[in-house]
Amino acid sequence: MKTAGDLLQPLLQGDKRALARAISLVENDDPEGWALVREVYPKTGRAQVVGFTGPPGVGKSTLIGALVKNARAADRDVAVLSIDPSSPFTHGALLGDRIRLTEHFLDPGVFIRSMASRGSLGGLSEATLQAALLMDASGKDDVFLETVGVGQAEVDIIDHADTVVLVLMPGSGDSIQALKAGVMEIPDIIVVNKADHPLTDTMVREIRGVLSLGPKTDWRVPIVQTEAARGDGVAEVAEKIAEHREHIKAEGTLDERRRRNLMNEVLALAAGRLRRRLEESVREDASVQELLDEVVSRKLDPASAAAKLLEREL
């Protein structure tokens, strides 16, 4: 089995196999994976991390495929991390083939990986940032994160990306839902894909109306119309991503974002590990079972039982 020491140098030199193996270690919660992240962490922070979110079926994968092509034309190395719904049986990624990205699989400057969301309501796996850090350390210029389309719960993408792109399409009930509070508060750029639809202008007006109700900031969220399958508007999306990055660097908010993202990641990892510890204690500790039995028999309310559990663990 490959150890952190075996993978370290090949990973830093951009070896795709080493990167794939390293991500698998982290995804499987292998101590060697976490040791590797510890080693490479000081060499991260150089990649541009862009998150893509939005309802299912709006063409996120198609848009990302077109943006990868655009980045490669500019001689930038790219990694794509797609977060997919977990299979309830294998906990693997159901959509792992990413058909729309297959034309890039053989390109040595492109690395594509699917990860299972493992039941994460926000559409992102616990190991996502670790995988993004490994991609960053391997020398990628751009890291594109694509989330499972779970609507408003996707707001945790902001905890992983420097720039957030919300992809919508006209004539879709799901897209209209996304205009409501929640997802609409997080994007830095909005893309209306499949823009040859007759309802495109109506949707753009609705989006502008919702944005006008939000807080006023120095960055005015652009709305870009695309036909990603044909490549129309893709260069403009790439320009807006670059503009946003320059804006937050100039304003000093890139460092602020990353500080917030990393703090949230620390808390998320701690919460996940605490939950696993609690679940193990439920299975193994008779006194915890007794506590739960009291809840079932209505002798103790759930909140009081939770407080008692936390007292034991902390």
C-alpha positions as CSV (number, residue, x, y, z in Angstrom):
1,M,0.0,0.0,0.0
2,K,1.2,3.5,-0.9
3,T,2.1,5.6,2.2
4,A,2.1,9.4,2.6
5,G,5.9,9.4,2.1
6,D,5.6,7.4,-1.2
7,L,3.0,9.8,-2.6
8,L,4.4,13.1,-1.5
9,Q,7.0,13.9,-4.2
10,P,5.0,12.5,-7.1
11,L,2.0,14.4,-6.0
12,L,3.9,17.7,-5.7
13,Q,5.3,17.1,-9.2
14,G,1.8,16.8,-10.6
15,D,1.5,13.0,-11.0
16,K,-2.1,12.2,-11.7
17,R,-2.0,8.7,-10.3
18,A,-0.4,10.0,-7.0
19,L,-3.2,12.6,-6.8
20,A,-5.9,10.0,-7.5
21,R,-4.5,7.7,-4.8
22,A,-4.1,10.6,-2.3
23,I,-7.8,11.6,-2.7
24,S,-8.9,8.0,-2.2
25,L,-7.0,7.8,1.0
26,V,-8.6,11.0,2.3
27,E,-12.1,9.9,1.1
28,N,-11.7,6.6,2.9
29,D,-10.6,8.4,6.1
30,D,-7.2,6.6,6.0
31,P,-4.6,8.1,8.4
32,E,-2.0,8.1,5.5
33,G,-4.3,10.5,3.6
34,W,-4.5,12.9,6.5
35,A,-0.8,12.6,7.0
36,L,-0.3,13.5,3.3
37,V,-2.6,16.6,3.6
38,R,-0.5,17.7,6.6
39,E,2.7,17.5,4.6
40,V,1.4,19.3,1.5
41,Y,-0.7,21.9,3.3
42,P,2.0,24.6,3.5
43,K,2.3,24.4,-0.3
44,T,-1.4,25.1,-1.0
45,G,-3.3,28.4,-1.5
46,R,-2.1,29.0,-5.1
47,A,-5.0,27.5,-7.1
48,Q,-8.1,29.5,-8.0
49,V,-11.1,27.5,-6.5
50,V,-14.4,28.0,-8.2
51,G,-17.7,26.5,-7.0
52,F,-20.5,25.7,-9.4
53,T,-24.0,25.2,-7.9
54,G,-27.6,25.2,-9.0
55,P,-30.5,22.8,-9.6
56,P,-30.1,19.5,-11.4
57,G,-30.3,19.5,-15.2
58,V,-29.3,23.1,-15.8
59,G,-26.1,22.2,-17.5
60,K,-23.4,22.6,-14.8
61,S,-21.3,19.8,-16.2
62,T,-21.6,21.1,-19.7
63,L,-20.6,24.6,-18.6
64,I,-17.6,23.2,-16.6
65,G,-16.5,21.1,-19.6
66,A,-16.5,24.3,-21.8
67,L,-14.6,26.3,-19.1
68,V,-12.0,23.5,-18.9
69,K,-11.5,23.8,-22.7
70,N,-11.2,27.5,-22.3
71,A,-8.6,27.2,-19.5
72,R,-6.6,24.6,-21.4
73,A,-6.4,27.0,-24.4
74,A,-4.8,29.5,-22.0
75,D,-2.4,26.7,-20.9
76,R,-3.8,26.5,-17.4
77,D,-3.9,23.1,-15.6
78,V,-7.3,22.3,-14.3
79,A,-8.8,19.9,-11.7
80,V,-12.6,19.2,-11.6
81,L,-14.2,17.7,-8.4
82,S,-17.8,16.7,-8.9
83,I,-19.8,15.9,-5.8
84,D,-22.5,13.3,-6.6
85,P,-25.4,11.8,-4.7
86,S,-24.3,8.7,-2.7
87,S,-25.6,5.3,-3.6
88,P,-27.5,4.1,-0.5
89,F,-25.9,0.7,-1.0
90,T,-22.3,1.3,-1.8
91,H,-21.9,4.9,-0.8
92,G,-20.1,5.5,-4.1
93,A,-20.7,8.2,-6.6
94,L,-23.7,7.4,-8.8
95,L,-22.8,9.7,-11.6
96,G,-19.1,9.0,-11.6
97,D,-18.7,8.8,-15.4
98,R,-19.4,12.5,-15.9
99,I,-20.1,11.9,-19.6
100,R,-19.9,15.6,-20.6
101,L,-16.3,15.8,-19.3
102,T,-15.0,12.7,-21.1
103,E,-13.3,14.6,-23.9
104,H,-10.8,15.9,-21.3
105,F,-10.0,12.6,-19.6
106,L,-6.9,11.9,-21.7
107,D,-5.6,15.5,-21.4
108,P,-2.5,15.4,-19.1
109,G,-3.4,19.0,-17.9
110,V,-6.8,18.0,-16.7
111,F,-7.7,15.9,-13.6
112,I,-11.4,14.9,-13.1
113,R,-12.7,13.2,-10.0
114,S,-16.2,12.4,-8.7
115,M,-16.8,12.0,-5.0
116,A,-19.9,10.8,-3.1
117,S,-21.7,13.4,-1.0
118,R,-22.1,10.7,1.7
119,G,-25.4,12.1,2.8
120,S,-24.2,15.7,3.3
121,L,-27.3,17.9,3.0
122,G,-25.3,20.8,1.6
123,G,-24.2,18.7,-1.4
124,L,-20.5,18.5,-0.4
125,S,-18.6,15.6,1.1
126,E,-16.7,16.1,4.3
127,A,-13.5,15.3,2.4
128,T,-14.1,17.9,-0.3
129,L,-11.8,20.6,0.9
130,Q,-9.0,18.0,1.6
131,A,-9.3,16.8,-2.0
132,A,-9.2,20.4,-3.2
133,L,-6.1,21.0,-1.2
134,L,-4.4,18.0,-2.7
135,M,-5.4,19.2,-6.2
136,D,-3.9,22.6,-5.3
137,A,-0.7,21.1,-4.0
138,S,-0.3,19.1,-7.2
139,G,0.1,22.3,-9.2
140,K,-3.4,22.9,-10.6
141,D,-4.1,26.5,-11.6
142,D,-7.9,26.1,-11.4
143,V,-10.0,23.8,-9.2
144,F,-13.6,23.6,-10.2
145,L,-16.1,22.2,-7.6
146,E,-19.4,21.0,-8.9
147,T,-22.1,20.2,-6.3
148,V,-25.0,17.8,-6.4
149,G,-28.1,19.8,-7.3
150,V,-29.9,20.0,-4.0
151,G,-31.3,23.5,-4.2
152,Q,-31.2,25.8,-1.2
153,A,-29.2,23.5,1.1
154,E,-26.2,24.0,-1.3
155,V,-25.1,27.1,0.6
156,D,-22.1,25.2,2.1
157,I,-20.3,25.6,-1.3
158,I,-19.3,29.0,0.0
159,D,-17.2,27.2,2.6
160,H,-15.0,25.8,-0.2
161,A,-14.7,28.3,-3.0
162,D,-13.1,31.6,-3.7
163,T,-15.7,32.4,-6.4
164,V,-19.2,30.9,-6.5
165,V,-21.1,30.5,-9.8
166,L,-24.8,29.8,-9.7
167,V,-26.1,28.1,-12.8
168,L,-29.8,28.4,-13.7
169,M,-31.9,27.8,-16.8
170,P,-35.1,29.5,-18.0
171,G,-38.5,27.7,-18.0
172,S,-37.6,25.5,-15.0
173,G,-39.5,25.4,-11.8
174,D,-36.3,24.4,-10.0
175,S,-34.6,27.5,-11.2
176,I,-37.4,29.8,-10.0
177,Q,-37.2,28.1,-6.6
178,A,-33.5,28.9,-6.5
179,L,-34.4,32.6,-6.8
180,K,-35.7,32.4,-3.2
181,A,-33.6,33.3,-0.2
182,G,-30.8,30.8,0.4
183,V,-29.0,29.9,-2.8
184,M,-29.6,33.4,-4.2
185,E,-27.6,35.0,-1.5
186,I,-24.3,33.1,-2.2
187,P,-23.3,33.6,-5.9
188,D,-20.6,35.9,-7.1
189,I,-21.6,35.2,-10.7
190,I,-25.0,34.0,-12.1
191,V,-25.1,32.1,-15.4
192,V,-28.4,31.6,-17.2
193,N,-27.6,28.6,-19.4
194,K,-29.7,27.3,-22.4
195,A,-30.3,31.0,-23.1
196,D,-32.0,30.4,-26.4
197,H,-35.2,29.7,-24.4
198,P,-38.0,32.2,-25.0
199,L,-38.3,32.9,-21.3
200,T,-34.7,33.9,-20.9
201,D,-35.4,37.7,-20.8
202,T,-38.1,37.2,-18.2
203,M,-35.8,35.1,-16.0
204,V,-33.0,37.7,-16.2
205,R,-35.4,40.4,-15.1
206,E,-36.6,38.3,-12.2
207,I,-33.0,37.7,-11.1
208,R,-32.2,41.4,-11.3
209,G,-35.2,42.1,-9.2
210,V,-34.1,39.6,-6.5
211,L,-30.5,40.9,-6.5
212,S,-31.8,44.5,-6.1
213,L,-33.3,43.5,-2.8
214,G,-30.0,42.1,-1.4
215,P,-27.3,44.0,0.5
216,K,-25.3,46.5,-1.6
217,T,-21.7,45.4,-2.0
218,D,-18.7,46.6,-4.0
219,W,-19.1,43.7,-6.4
220,R,-22.2,43.8,-8.7
221,V,-23.2,40.2,-9.4
222,P,-23.0,39.8,-13.2
223,I,-25.6,37.7,-15.1
224,V,-24.1,35.9,-18.1
225,Q,-26.3,34.2,-20.7
226,T,-24.7,31.0,-22.2
227,E,-25.3,28.2,-24.5
228,A,-22.7,26.0,-22.9
229,A,-23.3,23.0,-25.3
230,R,-22.3,25.3,-28.2
231,G,-19.7,27.3,-26.3
232,D,-21.6,30.6,-26.5
233,G,-20.9,32.9,-23.6
234,V,-18.4,30.7,-22.0
235,A,-15.4,33.1,-22.6
236,E,-17.5,35.8,-20.8
237,V,-18.0,33.5,-17.8
238,A,-14.3,32.9,-17.7
239,E,-13.6,36.6,-17.8
240,K,-16.1,37.3,-15.0
241,I,-14.5,34.6,-12.8
242,A,-11.1,36.2,-13.4
243,E,-12.5,39.7,-12.7
244,H,-14.1,38.5,-9.5
245,R,-10.8,37.0,-8.3
246,E,-8.9,40.2,-9.1
247,H,-11.6,42.2,-7.3
248,I,-11.5,40.2,-4.0
249,K,-7.6,40.2,-4.1
250,A,-7.6,44.0,-4.5
251,E,-10.2,44.4,-1.8
252,G,-8.4,42.0,0.6
253,T,-11.4,39.8,0.9
254,L,-9.8,36.7,-0.7
255,D,-7.8,36.2,2.5
256,E,-11.0,36.9,4.5
257,R,-12.9,34.3,2.5
258,R,-10.2,31.7,2.9
259,R,-9.9,32.3,6.6
260,R,-13.7,31.9,7.0
261,N,-13.7,28.8,4.8
262,L,-10.8,27.1,6.7
263,M,-12.4,27.9,10.1
264,N,-15.7,26.4,8.9
265,E,-13.8,23.4,7.6
266,V,-12.1,22.8,11.0
267,L,-15.5,23.0,12.8
268,A,-17.1,20.7,10.2
269,L,-14.4,18.1,10.6
270,A,-14.6,18.3,14.4
271,A,-18.4,18.0,14.2
272,G,-18.2,15.0,11.9
273,R,-15.8,13.1,14.1
274,L,-17.8,13.9,17.2
275,R,-20.9,12.5,15.5
276,R,-19.1,9.3,14.6
277,R,-17.8,9.0,18.2
278,L,-21.4,9.4,19.4
279,E,-22.7,6.8,17.0
280,E,-20.0,4.4,18.1
281,S,-20.9,5.0,21.8
282,V,-24.6,4.4,21.0
283,R,-23.7,1.0,19.6
284,E,-21.2,0.0,22.3
285,D,-22.3,1.7,25.5
286,A,-25.2,0.2,27.5
287,S,-25.8,3.4,29.4
288,V,-26.3,5.3,26.2
289,Q,-28.9,2.7,25.1
290,E,-30.6,3.2,28.5
291,L,-30.7,7.0,27.9
292,L,-32.3,6.4,24.5
293,D,-34.8,4.0,26.0
294,E,-35.9,6.7,28.4
295,V,-36.6,9.0,25.4
296,V,-38.6,6.2,23.7
297,S,-40.6,5.6,26.9
298,R,-41.2,9.4,27.2
299,K,-39.4,9.7,30.5
300,L,-36.8,12.0,29.0
301,D,-37.1,14.6,26.2
302,P,-34.7,14.4,23.2
303,A,-33.0,17.8,24.0
304,S,-32.2,16.8,27.5
305,A,-30.9,13.4,26.3
306,A,-28.7,15.2,23.8
307,A,-27.4,17.5,26.5
308,K,-26.5,14.5,28.6
309,L,-24.7,12.8,25.7
310,L,-22.6,16.0,25.0
311,E,-21.7,16.3,28.7
312,R,-20.3,12.7,28.5
313,E,-18.3,13.3,25.3
314,L,-16.9,16.8,25.9
